[in-house]
Amino acid sequence: MDRTPTPPREASDFEVGAAADRPVEAAGDVAGGVAIETRQLNLWYGDFQALFDVDLRIKQGIITSMIGPSGCGKTTLLRTVNRINERLGYVRTTGAVEVLGRDILAPEVEVVQVRRHVGMVFQRPNPLPLSIRENVLFGYRIHEPAARQASRGELDAVVEDALKTVLLWDGVKDRLNSRATALSLEEQQKLCIARLLPLKPTVLLMDEPCSALDPAGTEAVEELIWGLRGEYTFLMVTHNMAQARRASDECVFMLLGRVIEHARTDEIFVTPRHETTADYIEGRYA
């Protein structure tokens, strides 16, 4: 993999109060700015507490993986950053979650505004039962006012640009009106990423994006994500230690709802600071 990051894209209107000038405490200085910051974040599902005082700073323009045993809070944290959890009436949170310096939990910030800038890709590809073309344009039509006045040619350009970015264009350009569900799992996952791009998100959250793919598909999606780092910030949950090691710049280890360690990926796998981290990485965690 080419490990030279491209420069982060310019800030959007959502990024007022961006945290680019704040000091970064996490190891490694690839991009410098802070994309996601949580402070004393706690979350409860009813009476069950899933996150405990999570303090985390995710830098812009890099790939940060999150590892830890099932049920340790990784996906809950992702869903909190995307504000999916609040659809459940029994979820309660305290603390702060900022994306580029903006408090996304503030009363004046609408969910739709957050979703434009914080996209999420799930474990299994979830293309809509529509054509490939309409999948790419679905969110764009809903969230982008300019889409309502866009010409057919302008919409076609949006579709082509998104599919080229995820390296799908050459394979599907002659069947854009075919149902997206007929694509291979690898192609479906790439399409799900492409569906987010017309909205020009800042952060892409990945919840085990390769868990349903075969080794060849996993490699293809990893290469795609690595090629997009710099332009986007990735926070990726994975249970695959090899994937975390080869496909991320920094790594976060979580256990029982707490962040145990956050460091450069090479450091956390070679010289972890905490014995619990070493036990998990080496397969000794029970």
Secondary structure, 3 states (H helix, E strand, C coil): CCCCCCCCCCCCHHHCCCCCCCCCCCCCCCCCCEEEEEEEEEEEECCEEEEEEEEEEEECCCEEEEECCCCCCHHHHHHHHCCCHHHCCCEEEEEEEEECCEECCCCCCCHHHHHHHEEEECCCCCCCCCEHHHHHHHHHHHHCHHHHCCCHHHHHHHHHHHHHHCCCHHHHCCCCCCEHHHCCHHHHHHHHHHHHHHHCCCEEEEECCCCCCCHHHHHHHHHHHHHHECCEEEEEECCCHHHHHHCCCEEEEEECCEEEEEEEHHHHHHCCCCHHHHHHHCCCCC
